[in-house]
Amino acid sequence: MAGIVVVFDFDKTIIDCDSDNWVVDELGATDLFNDLLPTMPWNSLMDRMMKELHAQGKTTEDVVEVLKRIPIHPRIVPAIKAAHALGCELRVVSDANLFFIETILNHLGLRDYFSEINTNPSFVDEEGRLRIFPYHDFHKSPHGCSLCPPNMCKGLIIERIQASLAEEGKKKFIYLGDGSGDYCPSLKLRDGDYVMPRKNFPMWELICKHPLLIKAEIHEWIDGEDLEPILLGLVNKISIEEKSVFISAADCKLQNISVSAHEALPQALPVRL
C-alpha cells in the first residue's frame, strides 16, 4: 500500500470548523477581526490578531487551551489511523498555520501519523507572541496563481509533492478538501487519482461547475460519517487493483519462463530398435 498518498486539507476537513475563526471567536476578538478583515489579506490579519490578543494579555497557553476544544467529528481520528495502518502515506496541505495544526494533532495523538505538514509557518517569539507568516512570500515572489490566495497556492505544493515522489514509482493520490483553495490542487491530480470534495462547500461547487477539468475520480462526502467509509473504500480499491496488476505481471512472467524453458529443451533423439 506504499503507493498511496492521502493528502488532507485541515480546516473543515480534519477538524469541523475554521481554526482561525475558532481561536478569534473563543478569545473574544471577533469584532476586531471583522473590522480589520477588509484592510489586509487573511494570513496577515491572523498575525495582526495574535499581536492584538497578546497586547490584551492573552498567552500562547490560552491559544493552546482553545485549540484543544476545537470540534472534530468522532469518525475522523479512526479514519486517519486506519488509512495509516493500511500503509498509506499521509500529508497535510492547509492554509491554517503550523502552530494551530501541530497543537491540535498532538492533542488528538495524530501528529506522528503524518509524514509532512505543508502550511503557513508560525513560531512563538521572544516576547511570547505567536507570529504567523505566509507560505509564499507574496511581497518578494508572488506565486502567480489566480485561483489561490496570495499567501499559498496548494496546486504548486501538490506539484512539488508529485515531483518529489516520482523516483519512487507510480503513486496514487487521494486528496480531501472543502474550500476554494482546494480546487487548484484538484486540477493537478492525474488519471488514476481520487479527489474527495466536501459536498455543498466551495471546492465541491467549483468542481461541479467544471467537472471535465478534473482528471481524478470524484467522490463527494458530507461529514466524518461519510469520509471514513469512502476514504477506506478507495484505499482498499487501489490495493486490490495493485495486487491484480502484480499478479497479472507475475503470471505473464511465469508464462514467458515456461515457454522459454520449453523452447530450450533438447529435441528427443530417435531410438533405433
TIRODREN-331619 format. One record per residue: residue number from 1; residue in three letters; x, y, z of N, C-alpha, C in turn. Coordinates in steps of 0.2 Angstrom, whole numbers. Layout:
<torvexs>
TORVEX:n:res:n.c1:n.c2:n.c3:ca.c1:ca.c2:ca.c3:c.c1:c.c2:c.c3
TORVEX:NUM:ALA:X:Y:Z:X:Y:Z:X:Y:Z
...
</torvexs>
This chain:
<torvexs>
TORVEX:n:res:n.c1:n.c2:n.c3:ca.c1:ca.c2:ca.c3:c.c1:c.c2:c.c3
TORVEX:1:MET:4:-6:0:0:0:0:4:6:0
TORVEX:2:ALA:11:5:-1:15:11:0:14:16:-6
TORVEX:3:GLY:10:14:-11:9:18:-17:4:23:-16
TORVEX:4:ILE:1:23:-11:-5:28:-10:-3:34:-5
TORVEX:5:VAL:-4:40:-8:-3:46:-4:-9:49:-3
TORVEX:6:VAL:-11:50:4:-18:53:5:-16:60:8
TORVEX:7:VAL:-19:65:5:-17:72:6:-24:76:9
TORVEX:8:PHE:-23:78:15:-29:81:19:-28:89:19
TORVEX:9:ASP:-33:92:17:-34:99:20:-35:98:27
TORVEX:10:PHE:-35:104:31:-36:103:38:-42:106:41
TORVEX:11:ASP:-43:113:40:-49:116:42:-55:114:38
TORVEX:12:LYS:-61:112:42:-67:109:39:-66:103:35
TORVEX:13:THR:-60:100:36:-59:93:33:-57:88:39
TORVEX:14:ILE:-51:89:42:-50:85:48:-53:88:54
TORVEX:15:ILE:-53:94:55:-57:97:60:-64:100:57
TORVEX:16:ASP:-69:101:61:-75:103:58:-77:110:59
TORVEX:17:CYS:-72:115:58:-73:122:58:-66:125:55
TORVEX:18:ASP:-66:132:55:-60:135:53:-56:137:59
TORVEX:19:SER:-50:135:60:-46:135:66:-45:143:68
TORVEX:20:ASP:-44:147:62:-43:154:64:-49:157:67
TORVEX:21:ASN:-55:156:64:-61:159:67:-62:156:74
TORVEX:22:TRP:-61:150:75:-62:147:81:-58:151:87
TORVEX:23:VAL:-51:152:85:-47:155:90:-49:162:92
TORVEX:24:VAL:-51:166:86:-53:173:87:-59:173:91
TORVEX:25:ASP:-64:169:89:-71:169:92:-70:167:100
TORVEX:26:GLU:-66:162:101:-66:159:108:-62:164:112
TORVEX:27:LEU:-58:168:110:-54:173:114:-57:180:114
TORVEX:28:GLY:-63:180:111:-67:187:111:-65:192:107
TORVEX:29:ALA:-62:191:101:-59:196:97:-63:196:90
TORVEX:30:THR:-69:194:90:-72:193:83:-74:200:80
TORVEX:31:ASP:-76:205:84:-77:211:82:-71:215:79
TORVEX:32:LEU:-66:214:82:-60:217:79:-57:214:73
TORVEX:33:PHE:-58:207:73:-56:204:67:-61:206:61
TORVEX:34:ASN:-67:207:62:-72:209:57:-70:216:54
TORVEX:35:ASP:-68:220:59:-66:227:57:-60:227:53
TORVEX:36:LEU:-55:223:54:-49:223:51:-49:219:44
TORVEX:37:LEU:-54:214:44:-54:210:38:-53:213:31
TORVEX:38:PRO:-57:219:30:-57:222:23:-50:225:22
TORVEX:39:THR:-46:226:27:-40:230:26:-34:226:24
TORVEX:40:MET:-34:220:25:-27:216:23:-29:209:22
TORVEX:41:PRO:-24:205:19:-25:198:17:-26:194:24
TORVEX:42:TRP:-30:189:23:-32:185:29:-26:182:33
TORVEX:43:ASN:-21:180:30:-15:177:33:-11:183:37
TORVEX:44:SER:-11:189:34:-8:195:38:-12:197:43
TORVEX:45:LEU:-19:196:42:-24:198:48:-23:193:54
TORVEX:46:MET:-22:187:53:-21:182:58:-14:184:62
TORVEX:47:ASP:-9:186:59:-3:188:63:-5:194:67
TORVEX:48:ARG:-9:199:64:-11:205:67:-15:203:73
TORVEX:49:MET:-19:199:72:-24:197:78:-20:194:84
TORVEX:50:MET:-15:190:82:-11:187:88:-7:193:91
TORVEX:51:LYS:-5:198:88:-2:204:91:-7:207:96
TORVEX:52:GLU:-13:208:93:-19:212:97:-20:207:103
TORVEX:53:LEU:-21:201:102:-23:196:108:-17:196:113
TORVEX:54:HIS:-11:196:111:-5:197:115:-5:203:120
TORVEX:55:ALA:-7:209:116:-7:215:120:-13:215:125
TORVEX:56:GLN:-18:211:124:-23:211:129:-22:206:134
TORVEX:57:GLY:-16:203:134:-14:198:140:-15:191:138
TORVEX:58:LYS:-18:190:132:-19:183:130:-12:179:129
TORVEX:59:THR:-11:173:131:-5:170:130:-5:164:125
TORVEX:60:THR:0:161:123:0:156:119:-3:150:122
TORVEX:61:GLU:-3:149:129:-6:144:133:-14:145:132
TORVEX:62:ASP:-16:151:132:-23:152:131:-25:150:124
TORVEX:63:VAL:-21:151:119:-22:149:112:-23:141:112
TORVEX:64:VAL:-18:138:115:-17:130:115:-24:127:119
TORVEX:65:GLU:-26:130:124:-32:128:128:-38:128:123
TORVEX:66:VAL:-38:134:119:-44:135:115:-44:129:109
TORVEX:67:LEU:-38:128:107:-37:124:101:-39:116:103
TORVEX:68:LYS:-38:115:110:-39:108:112:-47:107:112
TORVEX:69:ARG:-51:112:112:-58:111:112:-61:112:105
TORVEX:70:ILE:-57:112:100:-60:113:94:-64:107:92
TORVEX:71:PRO:-70:108:88:-74:102:86:-71:98:81
TORVEX:72:ILE:-72:91:81:-70:86:76:-75:81:76
TORVEX:73:HIS:-77:78:71:-81:73:70:-78:66:73
TORVEX:74:PRO:-82:62:77:-79:57:80:-76:51:76
TORVEX:75:ARG:-78:51:69:-75:46:65:-69:48:61
TORVEX:76:ILE:-67:54:62:-61:57:58:-54:54:61
TORVEX:77:VAL:-53:54:67:-47:51:70:-47:43:68
TORVEX:78:PRO:-52:39:69:-51:32:67:-50:31:60
TORVEX:79:ALA:-53:36:55:-52:35:48:-44:37:47
TORVEX:80:ILE:-41:42:50:-34:43:49:-30:37:51
TORVEX:81:LYS:-31:35:57:-27:29:60:-28:23:55
TORVEX:82:ALA:-34:22:53:-35:16:48:-31:17:42
TORVEX:83:ALA:-31:22:39:-28:24:32:-20:23:33
TORVEX:84:HIS:-18:25:39:-11:24:41:-9:17:42
TORVEX:85:ALA:-13:13:45:-12:6:47:-12:2:40
TORVEX:86:LEU:-16:4:35:-16:1:29:-10:3:24
TORVEX:87:GLY:-5:7:27:1:8:23:1:15:19
TORVEX:88:CYS:-4:19:20:-5:25:16:0:30:19
TORVEX:89:GLU:3:34:15:7:40:17:2:46:18
TORVEX:90:LEU:2:49:24:-2:54:25:1:61:25
TORVEX:91:ARG:-2:66:22:1:73:22:-4:78:23
TORVEX:92:VAL:-3:84:26:-7:89:26:-5:95:22
TORVEX:93:VAL:-10:98:18:-9:104:14:-14:109:17
TORVEX:94:SER:-12:114:20:-18:118:24:-15:125:24
TORVEX:95:ASP:-20:130:23:-19:137:24:-20:139:31
TORVEX:96:ALA:-20:135:36:-20:137:43:-13:139:44
TORVEX:97:ASN:-10:137:50:-3:138:52:-1:132:56
TORVEX:98:LEU:6:132:56:9:126:59:8:125:67
TORVEX:99:PHE:7:131:70:6:131:77:-1:128:79
TORVEX:100:PHE:-6:130:75:-13:128:76:-13:120:75
TORVEX:101:ILE:-10:118:69:-11:112:66:-8:107:71
TORVEX:102:GLU:-1:108:73:3:103:77:0:103:84
TORVEX:103:THR:-3:109:86:-6:108:93:-12:104:93
TORVEX:104:ILE:-16:104:88:-22:100:88:-20:93:86
TORVEX:105:LEU:-16:92:82:-14:85:80:-11:81:86
TORVEX:106:ASN:-6:85:90:-3:82:96:-9:80:101
TORVEX:107:HIS:-13:85:102:-19:84:107:-23:78:105
TORVEX:108:LEU:-24:76:98:-28:71:96:-23:64:95
TORVEX:109:GLY:-17:65:97:-12:59:96:-11:57:89
TORVEX:110:LEU:-12:62:84:-11:60:77:-5:63:74
TORVEX:111:ARG:-1:67:77:5:70:74:9:66:70
TORVEX:112:ASP:11:60:73:16:55:70:13:51:64
TORVEX:113:TYR:7:52:63:4:48:58:5:52:51
TORVEX:114:PHE:7:58:51:8:62:45:15:63:44
TORVEX:115:SER:17:62:38:24:62:36:26:70:34
TORVEX:116:GLU:21:74:33:23:81:31:17:85:32
TORVEX:117:ILE:18:91:35:13:96:35:15:103:31
TORVEX:118:ASN:11:104:26:13:110:22:8:115:24
TORVEX:119:THR:10:121:27:6:126:29:9:132:30
TORVEX:120:ASN:6:138:33:9:144:34:14:143:40
TORVEX:121:PRO:20:145:40:24:145:46:22:149:51
TORVEX:122:SER:24:147:57:22:151:63:27:149:69
TORVEX:123:PHE:28:154:73:33:152:79:31:157:85
TORVEX:124:VAL:33:156:91:32:160:96:39:164:97
TORVEX:125:ASP:38:171:97:44:175:98:46:176:105
TORVEX:126:GLU:52:180:106:55:180:112:50:184:117
TORVEX:127:GLU:45:187:115:40:191:119:34:186:121
TORVEX:128:GLY:34:180:118:29:175:119:23:176:115
TORVEX:129:ARG:24:180:110:18:181:105:19:177:99
TORVEX:130:LEU:13:174:97:13:169:91:13:173:85
TORVEX:131:ARG:18:172:81:19:175:74:17:170:69
TORVEX:132:ILE:13:173:64:11:169:58:13:172:52
TORVEX:133:PHE:16:168:47:19:171:41:16:167:35
TORVEX:134:PRO:16:170:29:13:167:23:18:161:21
TORVEX:135:TYR:15:156:18:19:150:15:23:153:9
TORVEX:136:HIS:20:157:5:23:160:-1:24:168:1
TORVEX:137:ASP:30:170:1:31:177:2:28:181:-4
TORVEX:138:PHE:22:183:-4:19:187:-9:22:194:-11
TORVEX:139:HIS:26:196:-6:29:203:-7:35:202:-12
TORVEX:140:LYS:39:197:-10:45:196:-14:44:192:-20
TORVEX:141:SER:40:186:-19:40:182:-25:33:179:-25
TORVEX:142:PRO:28:182:-28:21:180:-29:21:174:-33
TORVEX:143:HIS:16:169:-31:16:163:-34:13:163:-41
TORVEX:144:GLY:9:168:-43:6:169:-49:0:165:-51
TORVEX:145:CYS:-3:162:-46:-9:158:-47:-15:162:-46
TORVEX:146:SER:-20:163:-51:-26:167:-50:-31:164:-46
TORVEX:147:LEU:-31:157:-45:-36:153:-42:-35:153:-34
TORVEX:148:CYS:-29:155:-32:-27:154:-25:-26:161:-21
TORVEX:149:PRO:-26:161:-14:-25:167:-11:-17:168:-11
TORVEX:150:PRO:-15:175:-10:-8:177:-12:-3:173:-7
TORVEX:151:ASN:-5:171:-1:0:168:3:1:160:2
TORVEX:152:MET:-3:157:-2:-2:150:-3:-6:147:-9
TORVEX:153:CYS:-2:144:-14:-5:140:-19:-4:133:-18
TORVEX:154:LYS:-10:129:-16:-9:122:-15:-8:118:-21
TORVEX:155:GLY:-9:121:-27:-8:117:-33:0:116:-34
TORVEX:156:LEU:3:122:-32:11:121:-33:13:116:-28
TORVEX:157:ILE:10:116:-22:13:111:-17:12:104:-19
TORVEX:158:ILE:6:103:-22:4:96:-25:9:94:-30
TORVEX:159:GLU:11:99:-34:16:98:-40:22:96:-37
TORVEX:160:ARG:24:99:-32:31:98:-28:31:91:-25
TORVEX:161:ILE:25:89:-22:25:83:-19:25:77:-25
TORVEX:162:GLN:22:78:-30:22:73:-36:29:73:-38
TORVEX:163:ALA:32:78:-39:39:78:-42:44:74:-37
TORVEX:164:SER:43:76:-31:47:73:-26:47:65:-25
TORVEX:165:LEU:41:63:-27:39:56:-26:40:52:-33
TORVEX:166:ALA:42:55:-38:42:52:-45:47:47:-45
TORVEX:167:GLU:53:47:-42:58:42:-42:56:36:-38
TORVEX:168:GLU:51:36:-34:49:30:-30:44:26:-34
TORVEX:169:GLY:42:28:-40:37:24:-44:31:27:-44
TORVEX:170:LYS:26:24:-47:19:26:-48:15:27:-41
TORVEX:171:LYS:13:33:-40:9:34:-34:2:36:-35
TORVEX:172:LYS:-2:34:-32:-9:36:-32:-11:41:-27
TORVEX:173:PHE:-14:46:-28:-16:52:-24:-23:51:-22
TORVEX:174:ILE:-25:53:-16:-32:54:-14:-31:61:-10
TORVEX:175:TYR:-35:66:-13:-35:72:-10:-42:74:-7
TORVEX:176:LEU:-42:76:-1:-48:78:3:-48:85:5
TORVEX:177:GLY:-53:89:3:-53:96:5:-61:99:5
TORVEX:178:ASP:-61:105:6:-68:108:6:-68:115:3
TORVEX:179:GLY:-62:119:4:-63:126:2:-61:128:-5
TORVEX:180:SER:-62:134:-7:-60:136:-14:-52:135:-15
TORVEX:181:GLY:-48:136:-10:-41:135:-11:-39:127:-12
TORVEX:182:ASP:-44:123:-11:-43:116:-13:-45:114:-20
TORVEX:183:TYR:-47:119:-24:-49:117:-31:-43:117:-35
TORVEX:184:CYS:-38:122:-34:-32:122:-38:-28:115:-38
TORVEX:185:PRO:-27:112:-32:-23:106:-32:-27:100:-35
TORVEX:186:SER:-34:101:-35:-38:95:-38:-37:95:-45
TORVEX:187:LEU:-35:101:-48:-34:101:-55:-27:98:-57
TORVEX:188:LYS:-23:97:-52:-16:94:-53:-16:87:-53
TORVEX:189:LEU:-21:84:-50:-22:77:-49:-22:73:-56
TORVEX:190:ARG:-20:67:-57:-20:64:-63:-25:58:-64
TORVEX:191:ASP:-25:55:-70:-29:49:-71:-27:44:-66
TORVEX:192:GLY:-31:41:-63:-30:36:-58:-30:38:-51
TORVEX:193:ASP:-30:45:-50:-30:48:-43:-37:49:-41
TORVEX:194:TYR:-38:51:-35:-45:52:-32:-46:59:-29
TORVEX:195:VAL:-51:62:-30:-52:68:-26:-59:68:-22
TORVEX:196:MET:-59:70:-16:-64:70:-11:-66:77:-9
TORVEX:197:PRO:-71:80:-13:-73:87:-11:-79:86:-6
TORVEX:198:ARG:-79:90:-1:-84:90:4:-91:93:1
TORVEX:199:LYS:-96:90:1:-102:92:-3:-105:98:0
TORVEX:200:ASN:-107:103:-5:-110:109:-3:-105:114:0
TORVEX:201:PHE:-99:113:-1:-93:118:1:-90:120:-6
TORVEX:202:PRO:-86:126:-5:-84:129:-11:-80:125:-16
TORVEX:203:MET:-76:120:-13:-72:116:-18:-77:112:-22
TORVEX:204:TRP:-82:109:-19:-87:104:-22:-91:108:-27
TORVEX:205:GLU:-92:115:-26:-96:119:-30:-92:120:-37
TORVEX:206:LEU:-86:122:-36:-81:123:-41:-80:117:-46
TORVEX:207:ILE:-80:111:-43:-79:105:-47:-85:104:-50
TORVEX:208:CYS:-91:105:-47:-97:104:-51:-98:108:-57
TORVEX:209:LYS:-95:114:-57:-96:119:-62:-91:117:-68
TORVEX:210:HIS:-86:114:-66:-81:112:-72:-79:105:-71
TORVEX:211:PRO:-83:100:-71:-81:93:-69:-76:90:-74
TORVEX:212:LEU:-76:92:-81:-72:89:-86:-65:92:-85
TORVEX:213:LEU:-64:97:-81:-57:99:-80:-53:94:-75
TORVEX:214:ILE:-57:90:-71:-54:86:-66:-53:79:-69
TORVEX:215:LYS:-46:77:-69:-44:71:-72:-45:65:-66
TORVEX:216:ALA:-45:67:-60:-46:62:-55:-53:60:-54
TORVEX:217:GLU:-54:54:-51:-61:51:-50:-64:55:-44
TORVEX:218:ILE:-70:58:-44:-73:62:-39:-77:58:-35
TORVEX:219:HIS:-76:59:-28:-80:55:-23:-82:61:-18
TORVEX:220:GLU:-88:63:-17:-90:68:-13:-92:65:-6
TORVEX:221:TRP:-91:69:-1:-93:67:6:-96:73:10
TORVEX:222:ILE:-100:71:15:-104:76:19:-101:78:25
TORVEX:223:ASP:-99:72:29:-96:73:36:-91:67:37
TORVEX:224:GLY:-89:67:43:-85:61:45:-88:55:45
TORVEX:225:GLU:-94:54:45:-98:48:45:-97:45:37
TORVEX:226:ASP:-97:50:33:-96:48:26:-89:47:24
TORVEX:227:LEU:-85:52:27:-77:52:25:-74:45:26
TORVEX:228:GLU:-75:43:32:-72:36:34:-73:31:29
TORVEX:229:PRO:-79:29:28:-80:23:23:-78:24:16
TORVEX:230:ILE:-79:31:14:-77:32:7:-69:32:6
TORVEX:231:LEU:-66:35:11:-58:35:10:-56:28:11
TORVEX:232:LEU:-58:24:16:-55:17:17:-57:13:11
TORVEX:233:GLY:-63:14:8:-65:11:2:-61:12:-4
TORVEX:234:LEU:-59:18:-5:-54:20:-10:-47:16:-9
TORVEX:235:VAL:-45:17:-3:-39:14:-1:-39:6:-3
TORVEX:236:ASN:-44:3:-1:-45:-4:-2:-45:-6:-10
TORVEX:237:LYS:-49:-1:-13:-50:-2:-21:-43:-2:-24
TORVEX:238:ILE:-39:3:-22:-32:4:-25:-28:-2:-24
TORVEX:239:SER:-29:-4:-17:-25:-10:-15:-26:-16:-19
TORVEX:240:ILE:-33:-18:-21:-35:-23:-25:-32:-23:-32
TORVEX:241:GLU:-33:-16:-35:-30:-15:-41:-23:-16:-42
TORVEX:242:GLU:-19:-14:-37:-12:-15:-37:-10:-22:-37
TORVEX:243:LYS:-14:-26:-32:-12:-33:-32:-14:-37:-38
TORVEX:244:SER:-19:-35:-42:-22:-38:-48:-16:-37:-53
TORVEX:245:VAL:-14:-31:-54:-8:-29:-58:-2:-33:-57
TORVEX:246:PHE:0:-34:-50:6:-38:-48:5:-45:-50
TORVEX:247:ILE:-1:-48:-49:-2:-55:-51:-2:-56:-58
TORVEX:248:SER:-5:-51:-62:-5:-52:-69:2:-52:-72
TORVEX:249:ALA:6:-47:-69:13:-47:-72:17:-53:-70
TORVEX:250:ALA:15:-56:-64:19:-62:-62:17:-68:-66
TORVEX:251:ASP:10:-68:-68:8:-74:-72:11:-73:-79
TORVEX:252:CYS:11:-67:-82:14:-66:-88:22:-68:-88
TORVEX:253:LYS:25:-66:-83:32:-68:-82:33:-76:-82
TORVEX:254:LEU:29:-79:-78:29:-86:-77:28:-90:-84
TORVEX:255:GLN:23:-87:-88:22:-90:-94:28:-89:-99
TORVEX:256:ASN:31:-83:-99:37:-82:-103:42:-87:-101
TORVEX:257:ILE:43:-88:-95:48:-93:-92:47:-100:-95
TORVEX:258:SER:40:-101:-94:38:-108:-96:39:-109:-103
TORVEX:259:VAL:38:-104:-108:39:-105:-115:46:-105:-117
TORVEX:260:SER:50:-101:-113:57:-101:-115:60:-107:-113
TORVEX:261:ALA:58:-110:-107:61:-116:-105:59:-122:-109
TORVEX:262:HIS:53:-122:-112:51:-127:-116:55:-127:-123
TORVEX:263:GLU:56:-121:-125:60:-120:-132:67:-122:-131
TORVEX:264:ALA:70:-121:-125:77:-123:-123:78:-130:-122
TORVEX:265:LEU:73:-134:-122:74:-141:-121:77:-145:-127
TORVEX:266:PRO:81:-149:-126:84:-153:-132:79:-157:-135
TORVEX:267:GLN:79:-158:-142:75:-162:-146:76:-169:-144
TORVEX:268:ALA:70:-173:-144:71:-180:-142:75:-184:-148
TORVEX:269:LEU:79:-188:-146:83:-192:-151:79:-198:-153
TORVEX:270:PRO:79:-200:-159:76:-206:-161:80:-212:-158
TORVEX:271:VAL:76:-217:-156:79:-223:-154:78:-229:-159
TORVEX:272:ARG:84:-232:-160:84:-237:-165:83:-244:-161
TORVEX:273:LEU:78:-248:-163:76:-254:-160:80:-260:-164
</torvexs>
